[in-house]
Every structure is written in C-alpha cells, then in structure tokens.
Amino acid sequence: MGFFDFLRQPDVNQGVKEYKNTTGAVLLDVRTPEEYSEGHIPESKNVPLQALDNVR
C-alpha cells in the first residue's frame, strides 16, 4: 500500500466480482431513487443513504 493509495477510486468491477463470489451477500446502492432509476447494477437493492441514517 502506497502513501497516495487513499486517492484512488474504488474499483466497482472488483466489488461486483467479490459480491458475486460471496454467498448471501447483498449489494446496496445508497443513491437516491432517482439516481438508481437512471441505471444500476443488476440485483442491487436501493436503500438511500438518508434511510440508513435512521437505522440505529
């Protein structure tokens, strides 16, 4: 791990690959419903980030 690794964006393709290889995993899309409807990863579940703030 290099000093500037924190500047790199997460690799979405790697994340989807890990999701598909993990039994029982749920892929959450925390964008707004409007953003989700514009396009999303198949089988992902839309739970807006604001809704997660209420879960504690």
C-alpha positions in Angstrom: 0.0 0.0 0.0 1.5 3.3 -1.1 1.2 6.7 0.5 -1.3 8.0 -2.1 -3.5 4.9 -2.3 -6.3 6.8 -0.5 -6.6 9.0 -3.6 -7.7 6.1 -5.8 -11.4 5.5 -6.5 -12.8 2.1 -5.5 -12.9 -0.4 -8.4 -16.6 -1.1 -8.9 -15.9 -4.1 -11.1 -13.8 -5.7 -8.4 -16.5 -5.0 -5.9 -19.2 -6.7 -8.1 -16.9 -9.7 -8.6 -16.5 -10.0 -4.8 -20.3 -9.6 -4.4 -21.0 -12.4 -6.9 -18.5 -14.7 -5.2 -19.9 -14.2 -1.7 -22.8 -16.4 -0.8 -25.6 -14.4 0.8 -24.1 -11.0 0.0 -26.5 -8.1 -0.6 -25.3 -5.3 -2.9 -26.7 -2.0 -1.6 -27.0 1.1 -3.8 -27.2 4.1 -1.5 -28.0 6.7 -4.1 -31.4 8.4 -4.3 -34.2 6.5 -6.0 -34.0 8.9 -9.0 -30.3 8.2 -9.5 -30.9 4.4 -9.1 -33.7 4.5 -11.7 -31.2 6.1 -14.2 -29.1 3.0 -14.0 -27.8 0.4 -11.5 -26.0 -2.9 -11.1 -28.5 -5.8 -11.7 -29.7 -7.4 -8.5 -28.6 -4.4 -6.4 -31.0 -3.1 -3.7 -31.7 0.6 -3.4 -31.6 1.9 0.1 -31.0 5.6 0.1 -28.2 6.8 2.4 -30.7 9.0 4.3 -32.7 5.9 5.2 -29.7 4.3 6.7 -29.2 7.3 9.0 -32.5 6.3 10.7 -31.3 2.7 11.4 -29.5 2.5 14.7 
